[in-house]
Amino acid sequence: MKVSVDVYTKNLDAALSAFKLAIESGAVSVRLNSSEDYDTKKFEYVNLMFEADHTSVAIAKLDDGPFERDSSDL
């Protein structure tokens, strides 16, 4: 079964690694978006989104990294 992943982190290196793994493991619609504070224009977090089979290694590895389901939990 395909599932949608939507996670947040402040760790850019972890986000890039997860992005690469998602692509290499066959995920589709892989997106990595950054967000910055509206007033200060400083980096706040990145949002990683993709669709993959529920058994995908890319999904399993997210538990090993600094990812949250909600940006307010960062």
N, C-alpha and C positions, 0 to 999 in steps of 0.2 A: 504494500500500500504506500502511495506517495503521501508525504507530509510536507507542510510548509514550515520553514524555520525562520524565526525573526528574533535576533538577539542583539545585545548592546555590550560594548566594552569601551574602556578608555585606553586599553593597551593596543596600540597600533600594530606592533609586531605580531601579537596573537591573532588579531583580526586578519592580517595579511596571510598568515600561515593557514588559518581556517578557510579563507577565501580560496587559496591555492588547492588545499585538500578537497574542498567541495567540487571544484572544477575537475580535478584529477580523478575523483571517485564517481563521476557521472551525474552530479547534480545539475539541474537546469534552472534557468532564470536567476543566476547568481548575481547578487548586487551588493556593493559595499558603499555606503553613503556616510559622509561626515556631517557633523552638526557643530555649529559654533554659537556662542552666546550672542544674541542679537545686539546688545549694547556694546560689549567689549570686542566683539569679533574674534574672541579667543576660542580655540578648539575645546569642545566639551566631550564628545564621544563619537564612535562610529557604530553604524547599524549594519549588520550582516544579515542578508536574507537570501534564501534559496529554497528550492523544492528538491526532495530526494526520497528514495525508498526508505522506509522506516528502519531498515537494517543497515543503512549506510554508515561506513566508518566515519564520515564527516560529521554526522550527527552525534555519534558516540563520543568522538574526541572533544566535542564542545563541553562536556562535563569536566574535562581535565583543565580547561582554561578559565580565564577571568571573564566569563560571559554571564549576563543577566537577561531575564525575560522582559524586564521593564527598565527603561532608562532612568527612572527615578530611584532605582535600587543601586545605582552606581555610587 
